[in-house]
Structures are given as structure tokens and as C-alpha cells.
Amino acid sequence: MAANFKLNGKVFAIPPDLKDVTLVEYLRDHLGQTGTKFGCGIGSCGACTVHIDGQAERSCQTVLADIAGAQITTIEGLSFGGKLHPVQEAWITEQVPQCGYCQPGQIMTAAALQNENPNPNDQDIRDAMNGNLCRCGTYQKIRNAVRLAAGGQIK
């Protein structure tokens, strides 16, 4: 029997011949989910961050064999019912993106933080977002957007 996983609410079988393929590669090359970006390939930059069972995880460090039975959410599945996630709304309001390459991973990390801690303080935000790199340096705008999504004030 083939192992399955859910991606953005839809069930997919894990092809036995691809069980050692990374999740980021499978998402992009086989399922057309190109919102998840390939960055460094070693789990250091955060561009490939997705939610696995609600937790922010690096998809470049996860192989398909490790997600059997898991619920995966990508940036494409973060909004629901035609409504953007509060973090996505805050990203727009704060005009966070510059080049935009890191943004899906940043947003997925921030959304996981909000799910875990709906009212993060500045240190919580710094700690959660610490492993996500932005070459454009929009870190203050990112923190402001995370704070705004949590209903906090912009500093």
C-alpha cells in the first residue's frame, strides 16, 4: 500500500521510486507548487519553509519518506476561502517584499509563529524569524508585519 500525505488539503500518494526526493523538489518539479523556493539546499536560509503538521519546516531537508501521513501546507495553501492569511495581509500593508524570493518562506515561518503564539513580543518574533535570510534586508518591515498580523502596534 502506498503511503499518502495531504498537501493543502488534497491527498497525494508518495511514489515509492521518489521516496528519497526532497519535498521542495517534489513540490516544485512534480506538483507545480513553485511558491516554495529552493534557496541554499542545506536548511540555512528558510526560502523553502512549509508547514508540516502545523510546524514551520525546511522542505529541502525533508524527504518524501518522512512525510507519510503528514499534512503539508505551502504558501499556495495558506489563504483559505479566497481570503488571505493575516500574515499575508500584513505583508501587503507593510510593503515587505523587495526582490520577493525569500517571502514565501518568511511568511510561512511567521504564520507558524502566529499559530503557536498569537501575541508574540519582539524577542519571540526575532527568535522565530532568526533562521530566515533576506538578502534585501527587509527585516524591520518583516518584524512590523508579524507584529501587525498579531494585532500589535508597528514600531
Secondary structure as UniProt FT lines:
FT   STRAND          4..7
FT   TURN            8..9
FT   STRAND          10..13
FT   HELIX           16..18
FT   TURN            19..20
FT   HELIX           23..25
FT   HELIX           26..30
FT   TURN            34..35
FT   TURN            47..48
FT   STRAND          49..52
FT   TURN            53..54
FT   STRAND          55..58
FT   HELIX           59..61
FT   HELIX           64..67
FT   TURN            68..69
FT   STRAND          71..73
FT   HELIX           75..78
FT   TURN            81..82
FT   HELIX           86..93
FT   TURN            94..95
FT   TURN            101..102
FT   HELIX           103..116
FT   HELIX           122..129
FT   TURN            130..131
FT   TURN            135..136
FT   HELIX           139..149
FT   TURN            150..151
//
